[in-house]
Amino acid sequence: MSAARKDAKRYTEIRNAKALRDYSVDERFEAGIQLRGTEVKAIRAGKAQISDSFARVEKGELWLHNAHIEQYHFGNIYNHDAKRIRKLLLHRRQIEKIRVALDSGGGRAVVPLRMYFKEALVKVEVALCTGKKSFDRREDLRKAAHLREVDQAMKQRRG
């Protein structure tokens, strides 16, 4: 019973693995997304990818670019385009805050971290991020390796 629940959770949440590697996250927002029916069914089946996607403020609205949601297998003539631009739904103040942060410069971007279901609605967690330099990424790898070594040493000491 619990294995089935975990399995269902895995397919209803799409994560962006590259985001935390390439960016340092400054602020997170939960946004709704405007979808068509076949897109929702494809996301439920786990047929979506947001690893190369980004968000952009255009005409006072936030739009998600490069998100790939496969066409629904049982869809008919009403099936959707896989890479279409989708509108993200946020409060006006939040969009204005994002726009000001992007206009101020500093190598910032709006990147989706994950796409998930909240009851019957699809939500996208977007984050205002700053791009990491290569030496930042190497430092993160060193920290992770050091933490692994410490954990292994603690396990050996306990057992």
Summary of the structure (lengths in Angstrom):
residues: 159
radius of gyration: 18.7
end to end distance: 32.3
largest distance: 63.0
contacts: 430
relative contact order: 0.21
helix: 38%
strand: 34%
